[in-house]
């Protein structure tokens, strides 16, 4: 996975296909942000734990803010001071983990 800073065109193309994510800036560094609404604290915690497993596997860790019925996720690459391909990959993996959680909830 590339650790290089993405150019604006690459980022915009990815965002067109992943409209739940937005670019934000924190402490002068751009990142990919998503607010995820969930049914309760337990679901939010479960998703946070799933993201933690993915982060450990990829050795790249997001900022997570957990609350009742919500999880906020911020992926950024501090080594390149912005958004890299690995942030896009892990944001997409976050989306898949959310889809799987919602599928299991709906099947119950």
HELIX and SHEET records of a PDB file:
HELIX    1   1 UNK A    8  UNK A   17  1                                  10    
HELIX    2   2 UNK A   41  UNK A   58  1                                  18    
HELIX    3   3 UNK A   85  UNK A  107  1                                  23    
SHEET    1   A 4 UNK A  22  UNK A  26  0                                        
SHEET    2   A 4 UNK A  29  UNK A  37 -1                                        
SHEET    3   A 4 UNK A  70  UNK A  75 -1                                        
SHEET    4   A 4 UNK A  63  UNK A  67 -1                                        
END                                                                             
